[in-house]
């Protein structure tokens, strides 16, 4: 399966520093590991896996704020560890979604209007 990079008008994957669009959101190679990947689907950005190069510097928060300021809904599926603490502390709302294979998945949501 070929992964298509996202941009303002096209859905797809967002990888650190891979495109101007990724860099404009703040997803850069100097701030995020190569393991990091996000998905843009319509007006939603899913943070599938996030690993910063220097924890506690606000890199993740900056990307979230950039997404929200552009009108995107931020979604964090099945957060674990530190990410679970972040979503609970920062006003994300717990929801559930049905995955493509029919499983119920925990998703934490943040929008500019709540």
C-alpha positions as CSV (number, residue, x, y, z in Angstrom):
1,X,0.0,0.0,0.0
2,X,1.4,3.4,-1.0
3,X,1.1,6.1,1.6
4,X,-0.1,9.4,0.2
5,X,1.3,12.5,2.0
6,X,-1.4,14.9,3.2
7,X,-1.7,18.6,2.4
8,X,-4.3,21.3,3.0
9,X,-6.7,19.8,0.4
10,X,-5.7,16.1,0.4
11,X,-6.1,13.4,3.1
12,X,-3.1,11.3,3.9
13,X,-0.2,10.6,6.2
14,X,1.8,13.3,8.0
15,X,5.4,12.4,8.7
16,X,8.1,14.6,10.4
17,X,9.5,17.1,7.9
18,X,8.3,15.0,4.9
19,X,6.4,17.9,3.3
20,X,5.9,21.6,3.6
21,X,2.5,20.9,5.0
22,X,3.9,18.7,7.8
23,X,6.5,21.4,8.6
24,X,3.8,24.1,8.6
25,X,2.0,22.2,11.3
26,X,5.2,21.9,13.3
27,X,5.8,18.2,12.6
28,X,9.6,18.6,11.9
29,X,12.5,16.1,12.0
30,X,14.3,18.1,14.7
31,X,11.3,17.8,17.1
32,X,9.7,14.4,16.3
33,X,11.3,11.0,15.9
34,X,10.9,9.2,12.6
35,X,8.5,6.8,14.3
36,X,5.9,9.6,14.6
37,X,3.0,9.6,12.2
38,X,-0.3,11.5,12.0
39,X,-3.3,11.0,9.6
40,X,-5.4,13.8,8.1
41,X,-8.9,12.7,7.2
42,X,-11.1,15.6,6.1
43,X,-11.2,18.1,8.9
44,X,-9.7,15.7,11.4
45,X,-6.1,14.9,12.3
46,X,-5.4,11.6,14.0
47,X,-2.2,11.5,16.1
48,X,-1.5,7.8,15.6
49,X,1.9,7.7,17.2
50,X,3.9,10.6,18.6
51,X,7.4,10.6,19.9
52,X,9.2,13.9,20.5
53,X,13.0,14.3,20.4
54,X,13.0,16.2,23.7
55,X,10.1,15.6,26.0
56,X,8.5,18.5,27.9
57,X,9.3,21.2,25.4
58,X,5.8,21.8,24.2
59,X,6.3,20.4,20.7
60,X,3.2,18.2,20.8
61,X,1.1,21.1,22.2
62,X,2.3,23.4,19.4
63,X,1.2,20.9,16.7
64,X,-2.2,20.5,18.4
65,X,-2.6,24.3,18.6
66,X,-1.6,24.7,14.9
67,X,-4.1,22.0,13.9
68,X,-6.9,23.6,16.0
69,X,-6.1,27.1,14.6
70,X,-6.7,25.7,11.1
71,X,-10.1,24.3,12.1
72,X,-9.1,20.7,12.4
73,X,-10.4,18.4,15.1
74,X,-7.6,16.6,16.9
75,X,-8.1,12.9,17.7
76,X,-5.9,10.7,19.8
77,X,-6.8,7.0,19.5
78,X,-6.1,4.7,22.4
79,X,-3.5,6.8,24.3
80,X,-1.1,5.1,26.6
81,X,1.4,6.2,29.2
82,X,2.3,9.9,29.1
83,X,-0.2,10.6,26.3
84,X,-3.1,9.4,28.5
85,X,-2.0,11.9,31.1
86,X,-1.8,14.7,28.5
87,X,-5.3,14.1,27.1
88,X,-6.9,13.9,30.6
89,X,-5.1,17.0,31.8
90,X,-5.8,19.2,28.7
91,X,-9.5,18.9,28.2
92,X,-9.8,16.2,25.5
93,X,-13.2,14.5,25.4
94,X,-13.5,10.7,25.6
95,X,-15.3,9.1,22.7
96,X,-15.5,5.8,21.0
97,X,-15.3,5.1,17.2
98,X,-15.8,2.0,15.2
99,X,-12.5,1.0,13.3
100,X,-12.4,-0.1,9.7
101,X,-12.3,-3.7,10.9
102,X,-15.4,-3.2,13.1
103,X,-13.7,-2.9,16.6
104,X,-14.7,-0.2,19.1
105,X,-11.7,2.1,19.6
106,X,-11.2,4.7,22.4
107,X,-10.6,8.1,20.9
108,X,-9.9,11.3,22.8
109,X,-11.0,14.4,20.9
110,X,-10.1,18.1,21.1
111,X,-11.8,20.8,19.1
112,X,-11.5,24.6,19.2
113,X,-15.1,24.9,20.3
114,X,-14.7,22.8,23.5
